[in-house]
Each structure stands twice: as C-alpha cells, then as structure tokens.
Amino acid sequence: MINIIKKNIPILIIILIAGSYLGIKALDKTGWDGWGFGGSQALMTVRYWNRDGWINHYLLYITQGYSKTAAQYLDEPELRHLTPAGRFHYTHYPPGYLFPFALLGEFGFDQRFWFRWLAILFSLGGLVLFYKFINLLVNKIAAFWGTAYYAFSTTFLDFADSTAPPPIEDPLRYGIMFVSMLAVKLEKNYNYFLWLLYFLLSISSYDSTFFLFVWFIGLDILIRKIWAWKSWGFFASAPIVAFALQMAQ
C-alpha cells in the first residue's frame, strides 16, 4: 500500500487540492457550476424520474417544470403548443449521464450538495485516468503537469461539480484512451471492454463520440501500424446501438 501511495504522489497532490476546493464549493447552497441552467434542469429531471417513475418519462431529459398531472399529457400532439420547447420530454441528447444521479435520488438523497459531490467523485476519477493515460503515453513528469494544467483550469473546475454531462463523460473518455493504450503496450485485446465503455459514453454524451472513433483509427494506424477496418466497424457499432436505443425512446 505504501509503495502504491509513493508511486502516485503526484496525482494524489492534484486530487487533494482540486478535491478540497470542489468540496468546499459544493457546500455553498447558493452557488452553481459553470452551466447552472443545464444543471438545474438535470436535477429537475431526476426529481421527476424519482417521483413518477423512470419509465413513465421514457428515460428522457425534462427541460421545464409542470405538475404531475400535466406531465402525463403535455407530449400529446394536441397539447405541445402549450410548452415553450414544443415537447415536454427532450429527445435531442442522450440521457445516460442522468442515471447515477437518479439512482442517488432513489436512495433518498435529495439535497443538491449530494448530487454535486457525486459529480465531483466522477470528475476526480476522470483526472486519475487522464493522469494514467499521459503517464503511459509519455512519462510521469508530463502526466503531472498535463493533469495539473487541466485540473486547475476553468474548463474542469467550472463543470466538475455539475449534474450536466462532463463529470460522467470525463472518466469514460479518459478510461477508453487509457485502456486502449494499455492494450497496445501489453499487446492484449480489450476490445469488448472498450466497446462497453464506448457504448456507455455514447448513451451519456454526444461530445466525445466522434473524437473517440477517430482515436481508435489513429491508434491503429499511427501506433500499431495496422489497417484494422473490422475493428473500426466493431467500435462504430457502439454509438450506433446507443443512438438507436435513444431513437426507440
């Protein structure tokens, strides 16, 4: 255990500083993350899901507040003109990032700081995987400075405590990059595990989907020096399946 701690002192220092700041930030009942509007809508969605049942809302994001009775009818074609967005249930973005927060709500945690702390745990996990990836790709010094630069940037700190997608997306994105690079280093095949991670990311966010597909191709061509078009087709099926499920909703 002591050896593990010694080997990971650089990332532990970053986690301690960033985590302390974010933990204190989450205690502020009047404070919001960098996308407070989206975060508040996500929390409202979670409350609706926990109140009415996830399936009753088709596992879809909800952008506006209405009574329980009205929510049953506002997506009917005859009543859509009554909602500002035209639809009560939002169909334009995958809802998977809401699942961990909704599960937390099911266990009785309904105060906003619990949701923010859960988001922080995901975000800090993303930092660890980012560090591991850079360390594997370059070295420990580059990993420390690269992770520190990201961890103390407004890009990270503004959204690390948010119920919006970034806290869920970060560990999935950097986890995929780390595991795929580890597979190259160890000459192992982790494709099924990578497919699962890619699928989970695709049902949680659109933002990194295309980037990661390019990553898989670039890793094969530039690092492994192979033209693995069958493998690319296999990975492409992950977001296709995820988006097809969203269509089915």
SULTA-V936459 format. One record per helix or strand of 2 or more residues. SS is the DSSP state (A for helix, B for strand). FROM is the first residue (numbers start at 1). LEN is the number of residues. Records with the same first field share a line. If there is no record, write none. Layout:
SS: FROM-LEN + FROM-LEN
//
This chain:
A: 2-6 + 9-18 + 36-17 + 55-3 + 68-4 + 77-6 + 96-11 + 112-26 + 140-12 + 154-4 + 166-21 + 191-12 + 209-16 + 229-20
B: 61-2 + 89-2
//
